[in-house]
Amino acid sequence: MRVAVAGATGRIGSLTVEALELMGHETVGISRTQGIDAYTGEGLVSALGGVDALVDALSSNATDHDEVVGFFSQSTRNLLEAEQETGVQHHVLLTIVGLSRYDGNAHAAGKRAQERLVEQGPVQWSILPATQFHDFAEMVTTWTEQDGSATIAPLLVQPVAPADVADALAEIATGPPQGRCPDLAGPETQDLVDLARRTRAARGTSIRLVPTWSSGLFGVDMAGDVHLPGPGARIAPTTFDDWLAQLPDRKRAEERGHHRA
Ligand SMILES: NC(=O)c1ccc[n+]([C@@H]2O[C@H](COP(=O)([O-])OP(=O)(O)OC[C@H]3O[C@@H](n4cnc5c(N)ncnc54)[C@H](OP(=O)(O)O)[C@@H]3O)[C@@H](O)[C@H]2O)c1
């Protein structure tokens, strides 16, 4: 099959391209780096010629509500229109588990808008909700890190390995449209503060973590089991410890670099 991946240079998109190619499929990458802009629509129609299915793993780092909702809405409209014009038969969207259970931040609002457009859109679809990725805890600490400390909300999560998410997306994209798929989660429930601490220790970069609900990023409406997978979830195999064990240790890498210099 010929499968397009929107966000092909991103964390999940690049692993999805790898997974599809390992399965023997042909891929078409969509990202601004590759000269195709899903937000403006530039280059989309010519890229999608002969494509059977498209995986949407786009993301935006913006934090402004209107900007994020605008990005996810406009890019989704553009993808669906281009798919309809070129005869793409299956639109696969990666989304986040539990979005209907909390208000959340601008990103959550953008993802909800994206889901609605896909569900009401002209192309047959599959939507895969995934829990937070194994590297989510570390990413969150970088948002607030200052003078050796960072605030972090004690969220209950059941994180999943990015490569397991990519494998699931590749499998779904090469099968028939499924509508809303069962939630995808990792094998263990965890506390986000503990995950952040263990990731930083594995990287060899120490930081003081301050658990709080008042950083403005995650409110108490995100406490409890709102991020946990629902009944019938698909449980991916890679544990957080498996994932941690293959992380490059930044400090050791730097020491090796100095040694060589
Ligand atoms: N982080 C989590 O824990 C989690 C959990 C569940 C679901 N998700 C969802 O997973 C999805 C993928 O996340 P990720 O972390 O893999 O994203 P990422 O690494 O930030 O990658 C984003 C991708 O989007 C591309 N992109 C951005 N703007 C574009 C534009 N205008 N046109 C074309 N391409 C554009 C980027 O490429 P260029 O910059 O080259 O354009 C890049 O390839 C997100 O939608 C997120 O909501 C995340």
The ligand as an ORCA input file, in Angstrom:
! r2SCAN-3c Opt
* xyz 0 1
  N       2.659     13.569     23.932
  C       1.757     12.686     24.333
  O       1.877     12.143     25.437
  C       0.588     12.315     23.424
  C      -0.316     11.312     23.825
  C      -1.350     10.940     22.948
  C      -1.476     11.569     21.698
  N      -0.596     12.551     21.354
  C      -0.730     13.184     20.021
  O       0.282     12.678     19.168
  C       0.397     13.555     18.040
  C       1.838     13.577     17.547
  O       2.668     14.104     18.565
  P       4.268     14.127     18.425
  O       4.788     14.346     19.790
  O       4.750     12.950     17.622
  O       4.467     15.461     17.570
  P       5.849     16.175     17.179
  O       7.022     15.313     17.484
  O       5.802     17.561     17.754
  O       5.735     16.270     15.580
  C       4.856     17.160     14.964
  C       4.920     16.943     13.465
  O       3.966     17.830     12.832
  C       4.625     18.455     11.735
  N       3.963     19.722     11.457
  C       3.726     20.761     12.312
  N       3.108     21.759     11.659
  C       2.940     21.339     10.372
  C       2.363     21.914      9.214
  N       1.818     23.147      9.217
  N       2.349     21.190      8.069
  C       2.896     19.960      8.025
  N       3.466     19.371      9.080
  C       3.489     20.048     10.245
  C       6.069     18.608     12.183
  O       6.953     18.730     11.097
  P       7.531     20.158     10.580
  O       7.883     20.948     11.811
  O       8.695     19.790      9.712
  O       6.428     20.771      9.805
  C       6.287     17.233     12.840
  O       6.587     16.277     11.856
  C      -0.155     14.911     18.519
  O      -1.313     15.231     17.780
  C      -0.510     14.692     19.994
  O      -1.695     15.360     20.386
  C       0.429     12.941     22.168
*
